Amino acid sequence: MAFSIGDIVEIKSGGPRMTVTDPKDSMGRVAAMWFAGAKREVGSFPPDALKAVEDTKK
């Protein structure tokens, strides 16, 4: 699945909702950010490990 900047995603096995910040970084992974309490976290994930989720805050 192709993701776009701003898409809301989760790891398929579970975890926090994350916002895509780069749909394809230099290694072909999806960069995303999320908050753990007040702390901003970042990570990159293989596209096949993620699923899109509906943004319920719209």
mmJSON file of the N, C-alpha and C atoms, coordinates in Angstrom:
{"data_MODEL":{"atom_site":{
"group_PDB":["ATOM","ATOM","ATOM","ATOM","ATOM","ATOM","ATOM","ATOM","ATOM","ATOM","ATOM","ATOM","ATOM","ATOM","ATOM","ATOM","ATOM","ATOM","ATOM","ATOM","ATOM","ATOM","ATOM","ATOM","ATOM","ATOM","ATOM","ATOM","ATOM","ATOM","ATOM","ATOM","ATOM","ATOM","ATOM","ATOM","ATOM","ATOM","ATOM","ATOM","ATOM","ATOM","ATOM","ATOM","ATOM","ATOM","ATOM","ATOM","ATOM","ATOM","ATOM","ATOM","ATOM","ATOM","ATOM","ATOM","ATOM","ATOM","ATOM","ATOM","ATOM","ATOM","ATOM","ATOM","ATOM","ATOM","ATOM","ATOM","ATOM","ATOM","ATOM","ATOM","ATOM","ATOM","ATOM","ATOM","ATOM","ATOM","ATOM","ATOM","ATOM","ATOM","ATOM","ATOM","ATOM","ATOM","ATOM","ATOM","ATOM","ATOM","ATOM","ATOM","ATOM","ATOM","ATOM","ATOM","ATOM","ATOM","ATOM","ATOM","ATOM","ATOM","ATOM","ATOM","ATOM","ATOM","ATOM","ATOM","ATOM","ATOM","ATOM","ATOM","ATOM","ATOM","ATOM","ATOM","ATOM","ATOM","ATOM","ATOM","ATOM","ATOM","ATOM","ATOM","ATOM","ATOM","ATOM","ATOM","ATOM","ATOM","ATOM","ATOM","ATOM","ATOM","ATOM","ATOM","ATOM","ATOM","ATOM","ATOM","ATOM","ATOM","ATOM","ATOM","ATOM","ATOM","ATOM","ATOM","ATOM","ATOM","ATOM","ATOM","ATOM","ATOM","ATOM","ATOM","ATOM","ATOM","ATOM","ATOM","ATOM","ATOM","ATOM","ATOM","ATOM","ATOM","ATOM","ATOM","ATOM","ATOM","ATOM","ATOM","ATOM","ATOM"],
"id":[1,2,3,4,5,6,7,8,9,10,11,12,13,14,15,16,17,18,19,20,21,22,23,24,25,26,27,28,29,30,31,32,33,34,35,36,37,38,39,40,41,42,43,44,45,46,47,48,49,50,51,52,53,54,55,56,57,58,59,60,61,62,63,64,65,66,67,68,69,70,71,72,73,74,75,76,77,78,79,80,81,82,83,84,85,86,87,88,89,90,91,92,93,94,95,96,97,98,99,100,101,102,103,104,105,106,107,108,109,110,111,112,113,114,115,116,117,118,119,120,121,122,123,124,125,126,127,128,129,130,131,132,133,134,135,136,137,138,139,140,141,142,143,144,145,146,147,148,149,150,151,152,153,154,155,156,157,158,159,160,161,162,163,164,165,166,167,168,169,170,171,172,173,174],
"type_symbol":["N","C","C","N","C","C","N","C","C","N","C","C","N","C","C","N","C","C","N","C","C","N","C","C","N","C","C","N","C","C","N","C","C","N","C","C","N","C","C","N","C","C","N","C","C","N","C","C","N","C","C","N","C","C","N","C","C","N","C","C","N","C","C","N","C","C","N","C","C","N","C","C","N","C","C","N","C","C","N","C","C","N","C","C","N","C","C","N","C","C","N","C","C","N","C","C","N","C","C","N","C","C","N","C","C","N","C","C","N","C","C","N","C","C","N","C","C","N","C","C","N","C","C","N","C","C","N","C","C","N","C","C","N","C","C","N","C","C","N","C","C","N","C","C","N","C","C","N","C","C","N","C","C","N","C","C","N","C","C","N","C","C","N","C","C","N","C","C","N","C","C","N","C","C"],
"label_atom_id":["N","CA","C","N","CA","C","N","CA","C","N","CA","C","N","CA","C","N","CA","C","N","CA","C","N","CA","C","N","CA","C","N","CA","C","N","CA","C","N","CA","C","N","CA","C","N","CA","C","N","CA","C","N","CA","C","N","CA","C","N","CA","C","N","CA","C","N","CA","C","N","CA","C","N","CA","C","N","CA","C","N","CA","C","N","CA","C","N","CA","C","N","CA","C","N","CA","C","N","CA","C","N","CA","C","N","CA","C","N","CA","C","N","CA","C","N","CA","C","N","CA","C","N","CA","C","N","CA","C","N","CA","C","N","CA","C","N","CA","C","N","CA","C","N","CA","C","N","CA","C","N","CA","C","N","CA","C","N","CA","C","N","CA","C","N","CA","C","N","CA","C","N","CA","C","N","CA","C","N","CA","C","N","CA","C","N","CA","C","N","CA","C","N","CA","C","N","CA","C","N","CA","C"],
"label_alt_id":[null,null,null,null,null,null,null,null,null,null,null,null,null,null,null,null,null,null,null,null,null,null,null,null,null,null,null,null,null,null,null,null,null,null,null,null,null,null,null,null,null,null,null,null,null,null,null,null,null,null,null,null,null,null,null,null,null,null,null,null,null,null,null,null,null,null,null,null,null,null,null,null,null,null,null,null,null,null,null,null,null,null,null,null,null,null,null,null,null,null,null,null,null,null,null,null,null,null,null,null,null,null,null,null,null,null,null,null,null,null,null,null,null,null,null,null,null,null,null,null,null,null,null,null,null,null,null,null,null,null,null,null,null,null,null,null,null,null,null,null,null,null,null,null,null,null,null,null,null,null,null,null,null,null,null,null,null,null,null,null,null,null,null,null,null,null,null,null,null,null,null,null,null,null],
"label_comp_id":["MET","MET","MET","ALA","ALA","ALA","PHE","PHE","PHE","SER","SER","SER","ILE","ILE","ILE","GLY","GLY","GLY","ASP","ASP","ASP","ILE","ILE","ILE","VAL","VAL","VAL","GLU","GLU","GLU","ILE","ILE","ILE","LYS","LYS","LYS","SER","SER","SER","GLY","GLY","GLY","GLY","GLY","GLY","PRO","PRO","PRO","ARG","ARG","ARG","MET","MET","MET","THR","THR","THR","VAL","VAL","VAL","THR","THR","THR","ASP","ASP","ASP","PRO","PRO","PRO","LYS","LYS","LYS","ASP","ASP","ASP","SER","SER","SER","MET","MET","MET","GLY","GLY","GLY","ARG","ARG","ARG","VAL","VAL","VAL","ALA","ALA","ALA","ALA","ALA","ALA","MET","MET","MET","TRP","TRP","TRP","PHE","PHE","PHE","ALA","ALA","ALA","GLY","GLY","GLY","ALA","ALA","ALA","LYS","LYS","LYS","ARG","ARG","ARG","GLU","GLU","GLU","VAL","VAL","VAL","GLY","GLY","GLY","SER","SER","SER","PHE","PHE","PHE","PRO","PRO","PRO","PRO","PRO","PRO","ASP","ASP","ASP","ALA","ALA","ALA","LEU","LEU","LEU","LYS","LYS","LYS","ALA","ALA","ALA","VAL","VAL","VAL","GLU","GLU","GLU","ASP","ASP","ASP","THR","THR","THR","LYS","LYS","LYS","LYS","LYS","LYS"],
"label_asym_id":["A","A","A","A","A","A","A","A","A","A","A","A","A","A","A","A","A","A","A","A","A","A","A","A","A","A","A","A","A","A","A","A","A","A","A","A","A","A","A","A","A","A","A","A","A","A","A","A","A","A","A","A","A","A","A","A","A","A","A","A","A","A","A","A","A","A","A","A","A","A","A","A","A","A","A","A","A","A","A","A","A","A","A","A","A","A","A","A","A","A","A","A","A","A","A","A","A","A","A","A","A","A","A","A","A","A","A","A","A","A","A","A","A","A","A","A","A","A","A","A","A","A","A","A","A","A","A","A","A","A","A","A","A","A","A","A","A","A","A","A","A","A","A","A","A","A","A","A","A","A","A","A","A","A","A","A","A","A","A","A","A","A","A","A","A","A","A","A","A","A","A","A","A","A"],
"label_entity_id":["1","1","1","1","1","1","1","1","1","1","1","1","1","1","1","1","1","1","1","1","1","1","1","1","1","1","1","1","1","1","1","1","1","1","1","1","1","1","1","1","1","1","1","1","1","1","1","1","1","1","1","1","1","1","1","1","1","1","1","1","1","1","1","1","1","1","1","1","1","1","1","1","1","1","1","1","1","1","1","1","1","1","1","1","1","1","1","1","1","1","1","1","1","1","1","1","1","1","1","1","1","1","1","1","1","1","1","1","1","1","1","1","1","1","1","1","1","1","1","1","1","1","1","1","1","1","1","1","1","1","1","1","1","1","1","1","1","1","1","1","1","1","1","1","1","1","1","1","1","1","1","1","1","1","1","1","1","1","1","1","1","1","1","1","1","1","1","1","1","1","1","1","1","1"],
"label_seq_id":[1,1,1,2,2,2,3,3,3,4,4,4,5,5,5,6,6,6,7,7,7,8,8,8,9,9,9,10,10,10,11,11,11,12,12,12,13,13,13,14,14,14,15,15,15,16,16,16,17,17,17,18,18,18,19,19,19,20,20,20,21,21,21,22,22,22,23,23,23,24,24,24,25,25,25,26,26,26,27,27,27,28,28,28,29,29,29,30,30,30,31,31,31,32,32,32,33,33,33,34,34,34,35,35,35,36,36,36,37,37,37,38,38,38,39,39,39,40,40,40,41,41,41,42,42,42,43,43,43,44,44,44,45,45,45,46,46,46,47,47,47,48,48,48,49,49,49,50,50,50,51,51,51,52,52,52,53,53,53,54,54,54,55,55,55,56,56,56,57,57,57,58,58,58],
"pdbx_PDB_ins_code":[null,null,null,null,null,null,null,null,null,null,null,null,null,null,null,null,null,null,null,null,null,null,null,null,null,null,null,null,null,null,null,null,null,null,null,null,null,null,null,null,null,null,null,null,null,null,null,null,null,null,null,null,null,null,null,null,null,null,null,null,null,null,null,null,null,null,null,null,null,null,null,null,null,null,null,null,null,null,null,null,null,null,null,null,null,null,null,null,null,null,null,null,null,null,null,null,null,null,null,null,null,null,null,null,null,null,null,null,null,null,null,null,null,null,null,null,null,null,null,null,null,null,null,null,null,null,null,null,null,null,null,null,null,null,null,null,null,null,null,null,null,null,null,null,null,null,null,null,null,null,null,null,null,null,null,null,null,null,null,null,null,null,null,null,null,null,null,null,null,null,null,null,null,null],
"Cartn_x":[0.84,0.0,0.884,0.499,1.23,0.62,1.469,1.02,1.413,0.714,1.001,1.302,1.997,2.261,0.93,0.855,-0.356,-1.288,-1.067,-1.9,-1.717,-2.786,-2.741,-2.573,-1.562,-1.243,-0.995,-1.036,-0.657,0.178,1.002,1.673,0.597,0.638,-0.402,-0.565,0.508,0.423,-0.059,-0.311,-0.821,0.17,-0.311,0.544,-0.184,0.526,-0.117,-0.428,-1.381,-1.631,-0.493,-0.033,1.116,0.758,1.422,1.236,2.431,2.166,3.236,3.882,5.209,5.954,6.769,7.04,7.75,7.314,6.54,6.014,7.069,8.258,9.321,10.659,11.301,12.59,13.684,14.918,16.03,16.226,15.643,15.764,14.474,13.506,12.252,11.269,11.533,10.659,9.753,8.701,7.757,8.167,8.454,8.783,7.486,7.383,6.166,6.519,5.596,5.749,4.485,4.644,3.514,3.914,2.952,3.23,3.044,3.997,3.913,3.789,2.547,2.315,2.614,3.509,3.887,5.153,5.748,7.001,6.73,7.347,7.223,8.217,7.722,8.557,8.567,9.629,9.727,10.281,9.957,10.476,10.241,10.853,10.603,10.313,9.415,8.858,8.74,8.873,8.608,7.137,6.839,5.449,4.508,4.981,4.123,3.774,4.467,4.183,3.098,2.666,1.71,0.354,-0.673,-2.012,-2.559,-3.34,-3.996,-5.167,-5.388,-6.538,-7.306,-8.574,-9.424,-9.09,-9.004,-8.762,-10.089,-10.287,-11.563,-11.67,-10.627,-10.651,-11.036,-11.419,-11.833,-13.23],
"Cartn_y":[-1.179,0.0,1.241,2.24,3.51,4.468,5.103,6.065,7.467,8.46,9.864,10.585,11.711,12.53,12.886,12.709,13.033,11.862,10.746,9.556,9.064,8.507,7.915,6.408,5.835,4.415,3.771,2.448,1.638,0.478,-0.06,-1.316,-2.398,-3.3,-4.33,-5.161,-5.357,-6.167,-5.367,-4.072,-3.223,-2.143,-1.166,-0.068,1.25,2.359,3.668,4.089,4.985,5.605,6.568,6.574,7.388,8.196,9.327,10.177,10.008,9.713,9.549,10.911,10.97,12.196,12.092,10.884,10.649,9.277,9.239,7.953,6.998,7.501,6.614,7.287,6.897,7.505,6.904,7.259,6.826,5.312,4.606,3.15,2.45,3.229,2.641,2.362,2.9,2.688,3.899,3.728,4.803,5.447,6.741,7.475,7.992,7.869,8.292,8.864,9.661,10.208,9.963,9.925,9.747,10.325,10.428,10.954,9.863,9.778,8.905,9.858,10.139,11.201,12.524,13.315,14.599,14.485,13.302,13.11,12.687,13.411,13.077,11.97,10.929,9.797,9.737,9.208,9.025,7.637,7.125,5.83,5.614,4.586,4.22,2.728,2.373,1.028,0.535,-0.775,-1.318,-1.07,-0.646,-0.369,-1.547,-2.765,-3.941,-4.203,-3.558,-3.743,-2.792,-1.846,-0.823,-1.005,-0.484,-0.428,0.972,1.455,2.755,2.613,3.637,3.657,4.947,4.909,6.074,7.133,8.378,9.498,9.892,9.562,9.826,11.257,12.062,13.446,14.44,13.978,14.882,15.366],
"Cartn_z":[0.0,0.0,0.0,-0.763,-0.797,0.221,0.991,1.99,1.555,2.102,1.824,3.129,3.034,4.216,4.87,6.179,6.931,7.146,6.443,6.669,8.099,8.663,9.995,9.807,10.457,10.297,11.655,11.658,12.819,12.322,13.196,12.885,12.893,11.94,11.818,13.08,13.827,15.045,16.253,16.066,17.143,17.526,18.255,18.683,18.546,18.789,18.73,17.299,17.174,15.874,15.597,14.347,13.962,12.725,12.548,11.375,10.454,9.188,8.199,7.934,8.068,7.787,6.498,6.054,4.793,4.29,3.196,2.739,2.181,1.85,1.362,1.632,2.731,3.054,2.173,2.428,1.574,1.559,2.546,2.596,2.168,1.63,1.177,2.295,3.479,4.634,4.817,5.598,5.891,7.217,7.188,8.413,9.026,10.343,11.034,12.4,12.946,14.291,15.087,16.416,17.323,18.667,19.566,20.9,21.942,22.859,24.032,25.213,25.612,26.586,25.911,26.492,25.901,25.046,24.995,24.263,22.824,21.89,20.472,20.142,19.496,19.081,17.556,16.983,15.536,15.246,14.076,13.668,12.188,11.648,10.253,10.198,9.289,9.262,7.822,7.607,6.275,5.928,4.711,4.341,4.59,4.377,4.56,6.021,6.95,8.376,8.883,8.022,8.438,7.777,8.458,7.874,8.105,7.154,7.287,8.247,9.056,9.953,9.726,10.04,9.845,10.883,10.439,11.355,11.976,13.234,13.906,14.412,14.246,14.732,13.65,12.476,11.393,11.633],
"occupancy":[1.0,1.0,1.0,1.0,1.0,1.0,1.0,1.0,1.0,1.0,1.0,1.0,1.0,1.0,1.0,1.0,1.0,1.0,1.0,1.0,1.0,1.0,1.0,1.0,1.0,1.0,1.0,1.0,1.0,1.0,1.0,1.0,1.0,1.0,1.0,1.0,1.0,1.0,1.0,1.0,1.0,1.0,1.0,1.0,1.0,1.0,1.0,1.0,1.0,1.0,1.0,1.0,1.0,1.0,1.0,1.0,1.0,1.0,1.0,1.0,1.0,1.0,1.0,1.0,1.0,1.0,1.0,1.0,1.0,1.0,1.0,1.0,1.0,1.0,1.0,1.0,1.0,1.0,1.0,1.0,1.0,1.0,1.0,1.0,1.0,1.0,1.0,1.0,1.0,1.0,1.0,1.0,1.0,1.0,1.0,1.0,1.0,1.0,1.0,1.0,1.0,1.0,1.0,1.0,1.0,1.0,1.0,1.0,1.0,1.0,1.0,1.0,1.0,1.0,1.0,1.0,1.0,1.0,1.0,1.0,1.0,1.0,1.0,1.0,1.0,1.0,1.0,1.0,1.0,1.0,1.0,1.0,1.0,1.0,1.0,1.0,1.0,1.0,1.0,1.0,1.0,1.0,1.0,1.0,1.0,1.0,1.0,1.0,1.0,1.0,1.0,1.0,1.0,1.0,1.0,1.0,1.0,1.0,1.0,1.0,1.0,1.0,1.0,1.0,1.0,1.0,1.0,1.0,1.0,1.0,1.0,1.0,1.0,1.0],
"B_iso_or_equiv":[0.0,0.0,0.0,0.0,0.0,0.0,0.0,0.0,0.0,0.0,0.0,0.0,0.0,0.0,0.0,0.0,0.0,0.0,0.0,0.0,0.0,0.0,0.0,0.0,0.0,0.0,0.0,0.0,0.0,0.0,0.0,0.0,0.0,0.0,0.0,0.0,0.0,0.0,0.0,0.0,0.0,0.0,0.0,0.0,0.0,0.0,0.0,0.0,0.0,0.0,0.0,0.0,0.0,0.0,0.0,0.0,0.0,0.0,0.0,0.0,0.0,0.0,0.0,0.0,0.0,0.0,0.0,0.0,0.0,0.0,0.0,0.0,0.0,0.0,0.0,0.0,0.0,0.0,0.0,0.0,0.0,0.0,0.0,0.0,0.0,0.0,0.0,0.0,0.0,0.0,0.0,0.0,0.0,0.0,0.0,0.0,0.0,0.0,0.0,0.0,0.0,0.0,0.0,0.0,0.0,0.0,0.0,0.0,0.0,0.0,0.0,0.0,0.0,0.0,0.0,0.0,0.0,0.0,0.0,0.0,0.0,0.0,0.0,0.0,0.0,0.0,0.0,0.0,0.0,0.0,0.0,0.0,0.0,0.0,0.0,0.0,0.0,0.0,0.0,0.0,0.0,0.0,0.0,0.0,0.0,0.0,0.0,0.0,0.0,0.0,0.0,0.0,0.0,0.0,0.0,0.0,0.0,0.0,0.0,0.0,0.0,0.0,0.0,0.0,0.0,0.0,0.0,0.0,0.0,0.0,0.0,0.0,0.0,0.0],
"pdbx_formal_charge":[null,null,null,null,null,null,null,null,null,null,null,null,null,null,null,null,null,null,null,null,null,null,null,null,null,null,null,null,null,null,null,null,null,null,null,null,null,null,null,null,null,null,null,null,null,null,null,null,null,null,null,null,null,null,null,null,null,null,null,null,null,null,null,null,null,null,null,null,null,null,null,null,null,null,null,null,null,null,null,null,null,null,null,null,null,null,null,null,null,null,null,null,null,null,null,null,null,null,null,null,null,null,null,null,null,null,null,null,null,null,null,null,null,null,null,null,null,null,null,null,null,null,null,null,null,null,null,null,null,null,null,null,null,null,null,null,null,null,null,null,null,null,null,null,null,null,null,null,null,null,null,null,null,null,null,null,null,null,null,null,null,null,null,null,null,null,null,null,null,null,null,null,null,null],
"auth_seq_id":[1,1,1,2,2,2,3,3,3,4,4,4,5,5,5,6,6,6,7,7,7,8,8,8,9,9,9,10,10,10,11,11,11,12,12,12,13,13,13,14,14,14,15,15,15,16,16,16,17,17,17,18,18,18,19,19,19,20,20,20,21,21,21,22,22,22,23,23,23,24,24,24,25,25,25,26,26,26,27,27,27,28,28,28,29,29,29,30,30,30,31,31,31,32,32,32,33,33,33,34,34,34,35,35,35,36,36,36,37,37,37,38,38,38,39,39,39,40,40,40,41,41,41,42,42,42,43,43,43,44,44,44,45,45,45,46,46,46,47,47,47,48,48,48,49,49,49,50,50,50,51,51,51,52,52,52,53,53,53,54,54,54,55,55,55,56,56,56,57,57,57,58,58,58],
"auth_comp_id":["MET","MET","MET","ALA","ALA","ALA","PHE","PHE","PHE","SER","SER","SER","ILE","ILE","ILE","GLY","GLY","GLY","ASP","ASP","ASP","ILE","ILE","ILE","VAL","VAL","VAL","GLU","GLU","GLU","ILE","ILE","ILE","LYS","LYS","LYS","SER","SER","SER","GLY","GLY","GLY","GLY","GLY","GLY","PRO","PRO","PRO","ARG","ARG","ARG","MET","MET","MET","THR","THR","THR","VAL","VAL","VAL","THR","THR","THR","ASP","ASP","ASP","PRO","PRO","PRO","LYS","LYS","LYS","ASP","ASP","ASP","SER","SER","SER","MET","MET","MET","GLY","GLY","GLY","ARG","ARG","ARG","VAL","VAL","VAL","ALA","ALA","ALA","ALA","ALA","ALA","MET","MET","MET","TRP","TRP","TRP","PHE","PHE","PHE","ALA","ALA","ALA","GLY","GLY","GLY","ALA","ALA","ALA","LYS","LYS","LYS","ARG","ARG","ARG","GLU","GLU","GLU","VAL","VAL","VAL","GLY","GLY","GLY","SER","SER","SER","PHE","PHE","PHE","PRO","PRO","PRO","PRO","PRO","PRO","ASP","ASP","ASP","ALA","ALA","ALA","LEU","LEU","LEU","LYS","LYS","LYS","ALA","ALA","ALA","VAL","VAL","VAL","GLU","GLU","GLU","ASP","ASP","ASP","THR","THR","THR","LYS","LYS","LYS","LYS","LYS","LYS"],
"auth_asym_id":["A","A","A","A","A","A","A","A","A","A","A","A","A","A","A","A","A","A","A","A","A","A","A","A","A","A","A","A","A","A","A","A","A","A","A","A","A","A","A","A","A","A","A","A","A","A","A","A","A","A","A","A","A","A","A","A","A","A","A","A","A","A","A","A","A","A","A","A","A","A","A","A","A","A","A","A","A","A","A","A","A","A","A","A","A","A","A","A","A","A","A","A","A","A","A","A","A","A","A","A","A","A","A","A","A","A","A","A","A","A","A","A","A","A","A","A","A","A","A","A","A","A","A","A","A","A","A","A","A","A","A","A","A","A","A","A","A","A","A","A","A","A","A","A","A","A","A","A","A","A","A","A","A","A","A","A","A","A","A","A","A","A","A","A","A","A","A","A","A","A","A","A","A","A"],
"auth_atom_id":["N","CA","C","N","CA","C","N","CA","C","N","CA","C","N","CA","C","N","CA","C","N","CA","C","N","CA","C","N","CA","C","N","CA","C","N","CA","C","N","CA","C","N","CA","C","N","CA","C","N","CA","C","N","CA","C","N","CA","C","N","CA","C","N","CA","C","N","CA","C","N","CA","C","N","CA","C","N","CA","C","N","CA","C","N","CA","C","N","CA","C","N","CA","C","N","CA","C","N","CA","C","N","CA","C","N","CA","C","N","CA","C","N","CA","C","N","CA","C","N","CA","C","N","CA","C","N","CA","C","N","CA","C","N","CA","C","N","CA","C","N","CA","C","N","CA","C","N","CA","C","N","CA","C","N","CA","C","N","CA","C","N","CA","C","N","CA","C","N","CA","C","N","CA","C","N","CA","C","N","CA","C","N","CA","C","N","CA","C","N","CA","C","N","CA","C","N","CA","C","N","CA","C"],
"pdbx_PDB_model_num":[1,1,1,1,1,1,1,1,1,1,1,1,1,1,1,1,1,1,1,1,1,1,1,1,1,1,1,1,1,1,1,1,1,1,1,1,1,1,1,1,1,1,1,1,1,1,1,1,1,1,1,1,1,1,1,1,1,1,1,1,1,1,1,1,1,1,1,1,1,1,1,1,1,1,1,1,1,1,1,1,1,1,1,1,1,1,1,1,1,1,1,1,1,1,1,1,1,1,1,1,1,1,1,1,1,1,1,1,1,1,1,1,1,1,1,1,1,1,1,1,1,1,1,1,1,1,1,1,1,1,1,1,1,1,1,1,1,1,1,1,1,1,1,1,1,1,1,1,1,1,1,1,1,1,1,1,1,1,1,1,1,1,1,1,1,1,1,1,1,1,1,1,1,1]
}}}
